[in-house]
Amino acid sequence: MRADLDTGVFRAEPGSAVRLSEHDTAWMGTPAMRELDADELKEEARNYVASCIREFSDAQELLYADNRYSMLLLFQGMDAAGKDGTIKHVTAGVNPAGFQVSNFKQPSREELDHNFLWRYWKAMPERGRIGIFNRSYYEDVTTVRVHPERGQLSFNSQPLDLTFWNERLEDINNLEQHLTRNGTVIIKFFLNVSKAEQKQRLIKRLEDPDKHWKYDPSDLFERGYWDAYVEAFEAALSTTSTPWAPWYIVPADHKWVMRAVVASIITNHIGAMDLSYPHQDADRRKLLKKALAELTGKRP
């Protein structure tokens, strides 16, 4: 599967207008993959994700040892798109000391009294670590665009017109370019679920008592704003998919496909980084030999 999966097809081309309706939410692989039956394809995807996780785990250790770069993974999508589950699966087996997951819910009063990027800036990963944002500053150009009452927007009485939102998107591009110039590799995932599949997932949450804890009454409320969210996400994806911080529009109707695509994209990006273990100079090597000799009783 690894050789067949070209993750570049999911990348939103910088400078192009994104239309989510043109992206297949139910994509199930290349023609060669689709020759497998459904169970075989699911098993292939599971094995593929497991392979990517092993690579991810090894690379995370190397990222930490190298200590020159950090990585920021952003996950956005409609409610029930699969953000929590995807993050859980692609980080399974990775040393938890090497990454942190930040979940951004309704902002606090303190957060609303600062600029819209403040609370996210505090959670940026330091060198050697991987930061995962489950929702992010893109909420302030999507959710807040749909529901302006949820953000702090009246600091200068500027009208909430197209200029206002374009300036916010420009601020985000500037932030992400600043981060990449300072060693942060940014990968952004939009988990593209269809409205029909979202409905089925919400029904399952309501029908299964073990999933009742996942249901939030706001999910049904927000579903009524589907078209407004699509418009807001399209604007964000079109404007902020850049060479330094690309967006990947990941088909999310089939969870096992979504996880395989996300895992592949992460491992491909890590593989492209020039990571290495720190160089040991002559004095350091001499010190290591001496320590080994003391522990083993063998002369260096």
C-alpha positions in Angstrom: 0.0 0.0 0.0 2.9 2.4 0.9 4.1 2.5 -2.7 0.6 3.1 -4.1 -0.4 5.9 -1.7 0.6 9.3 -3.2 -0.2 11.7 -0.5 0.5 14.7 -2.7 -3.0 14.4 -4.2 -4.5 15.5 -0.9 -2.4 18.6 -0.7 -4.2 21.9 -1.3 -2.2 23.6 -3.9 -0.9 27.0 -2.6 -2.6 29.9 -4.4 -5.5 27.7 -5.6 -9.1 28.1 -4.7 -10.4 25.2 -2.7 -13.8 23.8 -3.3 -14.6 21.0 -0.8 -17.3 19.6 -3.1 -14.5 18.7 -5.5 -12.8 16.4 -3.0 -14.0 12.9 -2.6 -14.9 12.4 1.1 -15.4 8.6 0.5 -12.1 7.9 -1.3 -11.0 4.3 -0.9 -7.6 4.2 -2.6 -6.0 3.9 -6.0 -7.4 1.5 -8.7 -4.9 -1.1 -7.5 -6.1 -0.8 -3.9 -9.7 -1.0 -5.0 -9.1 -4.4 -6.5 -9.0 -5.7 -2.9 -12.3 -6.5 -1.2 -13.4 -4.3 1.7 -12.0 -6.5 4.5 -8.7 -7.0 2.7 -8.3 -3.2 2.2 -9.2 -2.5 5.8 -6.5 -5.0 7.0 -4.0 -3.5 4.6 -4.7 0.0 5.9 -4.3 -1.2 9.5 -1.0 -2.8 8.8 0.1 0.3 6.9 -0.8 2.6 9.8 1.1 0.3 12.2 4.1 0.6 10.0 3.9 4.3 9.8 3.5 4.5 13.6 6.8 2.6 14.1 8.5 5.1 11.7 6.9 7.9 13.6 8.1 6.6 16.9 11.7 6.2 15.7 11.7 9.6 14.1 10.3 11.2 17.2 13.3 10.0 19.2 15.6 11.3 16.5 13.8 14.6 16.5 14.3 14.9 20.2 18.0 14.0 20.0 18.7 16.3 17.1 17.0 19.2 19.0 17.0 21.6 16.1 13.4 21.3 14.9 9.9 21.0 16.3 6.8 19.8 14.6 3.3 21.1 14.7 0.4 19.0 13.5 -3.0 20.8 13.2 -6.3 19.0 12.9 -9.5 20.7 11.8 -12.8 19.5 10.5 -16.5 19.4 11.0 -17.9 17.9 14.2 -17.6 14.1 14.2 -15.0 14.2 11.4 -12.7 12.0 13.5 -10.1 14.3 14.9 -9.9 12.7 18.4 -9.7 9.1 17.0 -7.2 9.9 14.3 -4.8 11.6 16.8 -5.2 8.7 19.1 -4.4 6.1 16.4 -1.4 7.9 14.8 0.3 8.6 18.1 -0.2 5.1 19.5 3.1 3.7 20.5 4.9 7.0 20.3 6.7 8.1 23.5 4.3 10.4 25.2 7.2 12.4 26.6 8.0 13.6 23.0 4.7 15.2 22.2 1.8 17.1 23.7 -1.8 17.4 22.5 -3.6 20.7 23.0 -7.4 20.8 22.8 -8.9 24.3 22.2 -12.4 24.7 23.4 -14.4 27.8 24.1 -11.9 30.6 25.1 -11.8 31.9 28.6 -12.4 35.5 29.7 -8.6 35.9 30.0 -8.0 34.5 26.5 -10.7 36.8 25.0 -8.9 39.8 26.5 -5.8 39.0 24.4 -5.2 38.9 20.7 -6.8 35.9 19.0 -3.4 34.1 18.6 -2.3 34.5 22.2 -3.6 31.2 23.7 -2.2 29.2 20.8 1.2 30.8 21.0 1.6 29.6 24.6 1.1 26.0 23.4 3.7 25.9 20.6 6.1 23.0 20.9 9.7 23.6 21.8 12.6 22.2 19.8 12.8 18.5 19.8 9.1 18.0 20.5 5.9 17.4 18.5 2.8 19.6 19.2 -0.6 18.4 18.2 -3.5 20.9 18.0 -6.9 19.4 18.1 -8.6 22.5 16.7 -6.5 25.6 16.5 -6.3 29.3 15.7 -8.3 28.4 12.6 -11.3 28.3 14.8 -11.0 32.1 14.9 -11.5 32.3 11.1 -14.1 29.6 10.9 -16.2 29.1 14.0 -16.0 32.8 15.0 -16.7 33.8 11.4 -19.9 31.7 11.6 -20.7 32.8 15.2 -19.0 36.2 15.8 -20.4 36.4 19.3 -17.9 33.7 20.3 -14.8 35.8 19.7 -13.3 39.0 20.9 -13.8 41.1 17.7 -14.8 44.6 18.9 -11.4 45.9 20.0 -11.4 48.6 17.3 -15.0 48.6 16.0 -13.7 47.3 12.7 -16.6 46.0 10.6 -16.7 42.2 10.2 -16.4 42.3 6.5 -14.2 40.4 4.0 -11.3 42.7 4.7 -11.4 41.8 8.4 -11.3 38.0 7.8 -8.6 38.3 5.1 -6.4 40.3 7.5 -6.8 37.5 10.1 -5.8 34.9 7.5 -2.8 37.1 6.7 -1.9 37.2 10.4 -2.0 33.4 10.4 0.2 33.1 7.4 2.7 35.5 9.0 2.6 33.5 12.2 3.2 30.2 10.4 6.0 31.6 8.3 7.7 32.9 11.5 7.4 29.5 13.1 8.9 27.7 10.1 11.8 30.2 9.8 12.6 29.2 13.4 12.6 25.5 12.9 9.0 24.4 13.3 7.7 22.0 10.6 3.9 22.6 10.2 1.5 20.1 8.7 -2.2 20.9 8.7 -5.0 18.3 8.2 -8.6 19.1 7.2 -10.6 15.9 7.9 -13.2 16.1 5.1 -16.3 14.3 6.2 -19.6 14.4 4.2 -22.8 15.7 5.8 -24.4 12.3 5.3 -21.6 10.5 7.1 -21.6 13.0 9.9 -25.3 12.3 10.3 -24.7 8.6 10.6 -21.9 9.1 13.2 -24.2 11.3 15.3 -27.0 8.7 15.1 -24.5 6.0 16.3 -23.6 8.2 19.3 -27.2 8.5 20.2 -28.1 4.8 19.7 -25.1 3.4 21.6 -25.1 4.0 25.4 -21.3 3.6 25.4 -21.0 6.5 23.0 -23.5 8.9 24.8 -20.6 10.7 26.4 -19.4 11.7 23.0 -22.6 13.5 22.1 -22.8 17.2 22.6 -26.1 19.0 21.9 -24.2 21.7 20.1 -23.3 19.1 17.4 -26.8 19.1 16.1 -27.0 22.9 16.4 -23.8 23.4 14.4 -25.0 21.0 11.8 -27.6 23.6 10.8 -24.7 25.9 9.8 -23.0 23.4 7.5 -22.9 25.6 4.4 -21.6 28.6 6.4 -18.8 26.4 7.8 -18.0 25.1 4.3 -17.6 28.7 3.1 -15.4 29.6 6.0 -13.2 26.6 5.7 -12.8 27.0 2.0 -11.6 30.6 2.5 -9.1 29.5 5.1 -7.8 26.5 3.1 -7.5 28.6 -0.1 -5.6 31.4 1.6 -3.4 29.6 4.1 -2.2 26.5 2.2 1.4 27.7 1.7 4.7 26.0 0.7 5.9 26.4 4.3 2.6 25.2 6.0 0.5 23.1 3.6 -3.0 21.9 4.1 -4.0 18.3 3.4 -7.6 17.7 2.6 -8.1 14.1 3.9 -11.1 12.0 2.9 -12.8 11.2 6.2 -15.9 9.1 5.5 -13.9 5.9 6.0 -11.9 6.2 9.2 -9.3 3.5 8.3 -8.5 5.4 5.0 -8.3 8.7 6.9 -5.8 7.3 9.5 -3.7 5.7 6.8 -3.5 8.9 4.8 -2.6 11.0 7.9 0.0 8.6 9.1 1.6 8.5 5.7 1.8 12.3 5.4 3.4 12.6 8.8 6.0 10.0 8.1 6.8 11.4 4.7 7.4 14.8 6.2 9.6 13.5 8.9 11.6 11.4 6.4 12.3 14.6 4.4 13.8 16.4 7.4 17.6 16.4 7.8 17.7 14.8 11.2 20.8 13.3 12.8 22.1 12.3 16.2 24.4 14.9 17.7 28.0 14.7 16.7 30.4 13.4 19.4 33.8 15.2 19.4 37.0 13.5 20.4 36.8 14.5 24.0 33.2 13.3 24.3 34.1 9.9 22.7 37.0 9.6 25.1 34.6 10.3 28.0 32.2 7.7 26.7 34.9 5.0 26.4 36.1 5.7 29.9 32.6 5.4 31.3 32.0 2.2 29.4 35.3 0.8 30.8 34.3 1.6 34.3 31.0 -0.1 34.0 32.3 -3.2 32.2 35.6 -3.6 33.9 37.4 -3.6 30.6 40.3 -1.3 29.8 39.5 1.3 27.0 
